[in-house]
Amino acid sequence: MESTQQIAELIKGTKGKFFSVEFVKKDGSTRKMTARLGVRKGINGKGLAFNPAEKDLMVVWATDKKNYRFINLKTITALKVNGIVNNFNNI
């Protein structure tokens, strides 16, 4: 089983390239998302009121919503990076 830190490193290794992720949302439903890191659109300089890493969350740019979203690293079931699919049984 991969740790949340190892999953975060896989995502950070994309260096701004698109990746696909499948995870379980807070309400129990499954979500598939194409996302990327490093998008600076709409940043106002205030930052967040908390540190997402402390809650095993990662902020990404969701291409379908064209907005920032949180991914809970603990509930990721699949991650596709550079054409390689990684499946996880974290939940």
N, C-alpha and C positions, 0 to 999 in steps of 0.2 A: 504494500500500500504506500502510495506517495504521500509525503507530508505536504501541508499547505505551502510551506516554504519552497519545496521543490517545484510545485505547480506554479507558484508565483515566478520563480526563476525561468521556467519554460516560457511563460507569457512575456516576461521582460526581455527574453532573448529574441523576441520578434523584432525588436528595435523599430517599432512604428509600422511594421507590415501588418496586413490583415491576418486575422486568425478566426477560427470558429470555435465556439464553446457551447456545451450543453450542460445545464445545471438545473437544480430544483429550486424554485422560488420560495419565498417565505410562506406563501399560501399553499405550498405543496404541489403546485403545478410545475411541469417541465418547460423550460424555455431554451430555444436554440437562438444563438446570436452570432452575427458576424461583427467583429469589433476590432479596434486597434488602440494602441497607446500613443501618446505624444501629440494629440490634437490640442491646439491652443485656442480654438474658436470659443468665444464667449467667456474667456477667463477675465475676471474683474480685479484680481489681485488680493481679494479678501481671504481666499482659501476656505478650507472646511472648518467646522466647529469642533471636529474630532479627528483622530488619527485612524483612518480606515484599516491600516495594518494591524492595529491592536485588536480589531474585531474580525480578523481574517477576511477583510473585504479588499477589493481592488477596483479602482475607478478606471473605466474604459469608455471609449467613444463608440456607441452603438450605431451602426450604419443605418439600420432600419428606422430608428427613432430620430436620428440626426441630433443626438443629445448624449450627455454623459449618463452612465448607469453604473451601479455597483454590481460586482459579481462576488458572491460568497464562495471563497476558495474551498470551504469545507464541503460544499454540496455539488461540486463539479463532477459530472459523470463521464464527459468526453471533451477532449481538446484536440483540435486539428491545427498544427503549426507546421508550416513549410511542407504541406502535403502529407504529413505523417500524423496518423490518428492515434491518440493515447486515450485508453479507456481506464476509468477509475471506479472503484467501489467504495467511495468514502462515506456513503450514507447507509 
